[in-house]
Amino acid sequence: MTRIFLGLALLDSLTLIAAFAGGILSWFGSGSSSDTTVYLTHLILGLTGGILTLLVHCLIFTYFLGTGRWVKEVGLAYQLPDEPWPKLTRELKRWTFPPALIAMLVTIAAAAAGMGVQVRAWPWYVHGLLALTTLAVNLAAFVVEYRSVRTNGEIIDHVLVEVDRIRAAHGLPSNLEALAQEEGERGVPSGR
């Protein structure tokens, strides 16, 4: 998940930066005229960046809800103590969700302000300030999210090692061996 998130966050950051640069070029080139190619490029990049931003942060919400639940269920099934792993996954959610939500809300506000400028109902500087805030808040949120995703991956690895240790102590095959056995029984080729 770390590589997937990094790629998506980088793509989103570049799209938001390009949208911001397009907005500046559009403003200084033709004011708020909405019939220029530069403006239309800014609009398309801004909407794409906004939707991509929502996608990336929603992916983070879904990832932590799913993996947090998995760690909790495995902890209950194998009678693992709450500390350190299940508790740490809950703390990661508490650290990660607020910046992600704020980043989403600021991005929505910037897009709405952009439409306000287009119909000449809002002053341009409101959209400009919200767009600049969007860049800063999203970059900060991406740093927090990346660290949390990386830590969460380490937690999952630790839980898997602990489960394999418990399974071995009870004379059971490791997770990988049990999965291979199950796939063989169902006729599923291994090494998908």
Secondary structure, 3 states (H helix, E strand, C coil): CHHHHHHHHHHHHHHHHHHHHHHHHHHHHHCCCCCCHHHHHHHHHHHHHHHHHHHHHHHHHHHHHHHHHHHHHHHHHCCCCCCCHHHHHHHHHHHHHHHHHHHHHHHHHHHHHHHHHHCCCCCHHHHHHHHHHHHHHHHHHHHHHHHHHHHHHHHHHHHHHHHHHHHHHCCCCCHHHHHHHHHHHHCCCCCC
